[in-house]
Structures are given as C-alpha cells and as structure tokens.
Amino acid sequence: MTGIVAVSGASGKTGYRAAEELLIAGFQPRLLLRDKSTLPPSLLNCDQVRFNLGDSKALDQALIGTEALIIATGARPSIDLSGPMRVDAWGVQRQINSCRRVGVNRVVLVSSLCAGRWRHPLNLFGLILVWKRIGERALERSGLEWTVIRPGGLSERDCNLDTEGIYWSRADQQESNSIPRRLVAQCCVEALKTPTSIGRIIEVTSNKSLPSVSMAEALDQLYS
Ligand SMILES: NC(=O)c1ccc[n+]([C@@H]2O[C@H](COP(=O)([O-])OP(=O)(O)OC[C@H]3O[C@@H](n4cnc5c(N)ncnc54)[C@H](OP(=O)(O)O)[C@@H]3O)[C@@H](O)[C@H]2O)c1
C-alpha cells in the first residue's frame, strides 16, 4: 500500500508520531485537525485539514482521496466527563461512517488495553474504557478492513527504542504495563503493511528484555 493516509488526532502525542512514521515509511499523511490544534515543526509541511468532527460534510471532504485512516483521536483530560462518550465512541463512529460513505476501506484505531471493562480506575474519567469499546465495536461491525491497536499506558520515551521488544497479544490478554507512543505509532503503520492484521484486535506493551518481533510474525504465532 502506498499513497495518502489520513491521521485523525494528528496533533496528539500518538497521532503526530503516527504521521511522522507514515512519512518515514513513504506514505503521504493527511492530518485531520481541529481549528486550534497545534503541530510539531516536523509536520508543518504536511497536508492539513481543519474542521469539527461533528461536521460530517467536512469529514467526508477530508477523507476523499485517502487510502486509509489512522484514528488517533482521544478525549483530552477534562472536568467535562462527557468527553470519552463524544470522542472515543461517537467521534470514532462518525469517522467510520464517513469512511464508508466516501470509500476509505482501511482503518486502524488506537484504543486501549482493558477497553470494555466496567470495573477499572480509568473509568473515573467518564467511563472511558466502556466508550472505547463502543468505538471498537462500531469499527468491527463496519464491514471495513479494520485493525484495533490496544496499547498499555503510553509513555513519551522516544530514544533507544530500536532494542525494545513488543509484547503482542490477542484481545483481553493484558491489563498492565506500558509502551512508548513512538512504538504505538509504528504499530499503526505496520498494521497498514500487514494484511493479517485485518480484523484483529492487537494488544501491545513493550519491554527492553523482549526480542524484537514483527507484527506479521507475532500474528502468525498468535493465530497459528
Ligand atoms: N494516556 C494513556 O496512557 C493511554 C493509554 C492507552 C490508550 N490511550 C489512548 O491512545 C490514544 C492516543 O492518546 P494520546 O495521549 O497520545 O493522545 P492526546 O495527546 O491526548 O491527543 C488526543 C488527540 O485527539 C484530538 N481530539 C480530542 N478531542 C477531540 C474532538 N472533540 N474532536 C477532534 N479531535 C479531538 C486532540 O486534538 P487537539 O490537539 O485539537 O486537542 C488530539 O489530536 C487516545 O485514544 C487515548 O485514549 C491512552
């Protein structure tokens, strides 16, 4: 797959890295942003589209001509506890609906370990894990070619990651540990290049003591 890949939430700490990784992999990222979203200097020359996620026409327009969408939106921490419902469930659903309308067939969603859990401390922020699962379900039922990446706790560590191995698992196998956002961004791009990731929920955490295994190899082992 080569060409234009949309990244929503491209101003976020995982989203901007996903866009950077797309550039490294030879794709052309199209950044889907809000009016006031800010970008790192590395992305200022990329194609940018600014709109409100609730504006379906603008969303459709932003996706036309793209081959795939990486969804890296996520509710920002806030005293408004409706954020996870609006962004992680309905916002994801809107993006999926738009993909279906305009014929973008491939979607990679950044979700979270423990998505779907009711009893979890993270749910103190607006039942976020419950809404994330609703977003995932919408994608699973969309008829699109989808992959859900469920990372553990996200870190900003950006150095010495070459030797860090990923612990890959199927859904609902992991519930703790962390992973740098840079590796999650790389997983999103790797998913686009790994046909066997289609229709899979893939949980990822990382650790320097783990060997480096590609997504394709890991999926072969998990599903053989
Ligand atoms: N934090 C963790 O440890 C953790 C663990 C597992 C999974 N996750 C999930 O991983 C994903 C990435 O997390 P992150 O911490 O890297 O993200 P982040 O830095 O918080 O970025 C969130 C992105 O979503 C956008 N966004 C938020 N509300 C929006 C709205 N109403 N309409 C359109 N865009 C909106 C933001 O745009 P603006 O820049 O305009 O605000 C930003 O681009 C999220 O889904 C998060 O829930 C996080």
Ligand as a Chemical Component Dictionary entry (heavy atoms), coordinates in Angstrom:
data_LIG
# 
_chem_comp.id                   LIG 
_chem_comp.type                 NON-POLYMER 
_chem_comp.pdbx_formal_charge   0 
_chem_comp.three_letter_code    LIG 
# 
loop_
_chem_comp_atom.comp_id 
_chem_comp_atom.atom_id 
_chem_comp_atom.alt_atom_id 
_chem_comp_atom.type_symbol 
_chem_comp_atom.charge 
_chem_comp_atom.model_Cartn_x 
_chem_comp_atom.model_Cartn_y 
_chem_comp_atom.model_Cartn_z 
_chem_comp_atom.pdbx_ordinal 
LIG N1  N1  N 0  -2.686  8.049  28.014 1  
LIG C1  C1  C 0  -2.533  6.738  28.070 2  
LIG O1  O1  O 0  -1.749  6.189  28.860 3  
LIG C2  C2  C 0  -3.328  5.878  27.108 4  
LIG C3  C3  C 0  -3.269  4.500  27.253 5  
LIG C4  C4  C 0  -3.921  3.702  26.311 6  
LIG C5  C5  C 0  -4.621  4.291  25.266 7  
LIG N2  N2  N 1  -4.693  5.644  25.168 8  
LIG C6  C6  C 0  -5.407  6.204  24.027 9  
LIG O2  O2  O 0  -4.478  6.418  22.977 10 
LIG C7  C7  C 0  -4.929  7.477  22.119 11 
LIG C8  C8  C 0  -3.818  8.500  21.956 12 
LIG O3  O3  O 0  -3.523  9.055  23.229 13 
LIG P1  P1  P 0  -2.553  10.327 23.372 14 
LIG O4  O4  O 0  -2.346  10.546 24.840 15 
LIG O5  O5  O -1 -1.353  10.181 22.509 16 
LIG O6  O6  O 0  -3.484  11.449 22.757 17 
LIG P2  P2  P 0  -3.531  13.035 23.066 18 
LIG O7  O7  O 0  -2.133  13.568 23.077 19 
LIG O8  O8  O 0  -4.391  13.294 24.258 20 
LIG O9  O9  O 0  -4.266  13.568 21.734 21 
LIG C9  C9  C 0  -5.630  13.463 21.549 22 
LIG C10 C10 C 0  -5.933  13.887 20.135 23 
LIG O10 O10 O 0  -7.360  13.803 19.947 24 
LIG C11 C11 C 0  -7.808  15.067 19.473 25 
LIG N3  N3  N 0  -9.158  15.347 19.969 26 
LIG C12 C12 C 0  -9.581  15.359 21.249 27 
LIG N4  N4  N 0  -10.891 15.701 21.311 28 
LIG C13 C13 C 0  -11.277 15.906 20.025 29 
LIG C14 C14 C 0  -12.505 16.299 19.434 30 
LIG N5  N5  N 0  -13.611 16.531 20.149 31 
LIG N6  N6  N 0  -12.548 16.435 18.079 32 
LIG C15 C15 C 0  -11.437 16.191 17.330 33 
LIG N7  N7  N 0  -10.240 15.825 17.843 34 
LIG C16 C16 C 0  -10.175 15.693 19.179 35 
LIG C17 C17 C 0  -6.833  16.085 20.013 36 
LIG O11 O11 O 0  -6.915  17.271 19.251 37 
LIG P3  P3  P 0  -6.429  18.696 19.864 38 
LIG O12 O12 O 0  -4.920  18.696 19.757 39 
LIG O13 O13 O 0  -7.071  19.689 18.991 40 
LIG O14 O14 O 0  -6.894  18.749 21.294 41 
LIG C18 C18 C 0  -5.519  15.328 19.830 42 
LIG O15 O15 O 0  -5.098  15.418 18.497 43 
LIG C19 C19 C 0  -6.190  8.025  22.779 44 
LIG O16 O16 O 0  -7.323  7.436  22.184 45 
LIG C20 C20 C 0  -6.050  7.555  24.223 46 
LIG O17 O17 O 0  -7.303  7.438  24.864 47 
LIG C21 C21 C 0  -4.053  6.447  26.063 48 
# 
loop_
_chem_comp_bond.comp_id 
_chem_comp_bond.atom_id_1 
_chem_comp_bond.atom_id_2 
_chem_comp_bond.value_order 
_chem_comp_bond.pdbx_ordinal 
LIG N1  C1  SING 1  
LIG C1  O1  DOUB 2  
LIG C1  C2  SING 3  
LIG C2  C3  SING 4  
LIG C2  C21 DOUB 5  
LIG C3  C4  DOUB 6  
LIG C4  C5  SING 7  
LIG C5  N2  DOUB 8  
LIG N2  C6  SING 9  
LIG N2  C21 SING 10 
LIG C6  O2  SING 11 
LIG C6  C20 SING 12 
LIG O2  C7  SING 13 
LIG C7  C8  SING 14 
LIG C7  C19 SING 15 
LIG C8  O3  SING 16 
LIG O3  P1  SING 17 
LIG P1  O4  DOUB 18 
LIG P1  O5  SING 19 
LIG P1  O6  SING 20 
LIG O6  P2  SING 21 
LIG P2  O7  DOUB 22 
LIG P2  O8  SING 23 
LIG P2  O9  SING 24 
LIG O9  C9  SING 25 
LIG C9  C10 SING 26 
LIG C10 O10 SING 27 
LIG C10 C18 SING 28 
LIG O10 C11 SING 29 
LIG C11 N3  SING 30 
LIG C11 C17 SING 31 
LIG N3  C12 SING 32 
LIG N3  C16 SING 33 
LIG C12 N4  DOUB 34 
LIG N4  C13 SING 35 
LIG C13 C14 SING 36 
LIG C13 C16 DOUB 37 
LIG C14 N5  SING 38 
LIG C14 N6  DOUB 39 
LIG N6  C15 SING 40 
LIG C15 N7  DOUB 41 
LIG N7  C16 SING 42 
LIG C17 O11 SING 43 
LIG C17 C18 SING 44 
LIG O11 P3  SING 45 
LIG P3  O12 DOUB 46 
LIG P3  O13 SING 47 
LIG P3  O14 SING 48 
LIG C18 O15 SING 49 
LIG C19 O16 SING 50 
LIG C19 C20 SING 51 
LIG C20 O17 SING 52 
# 
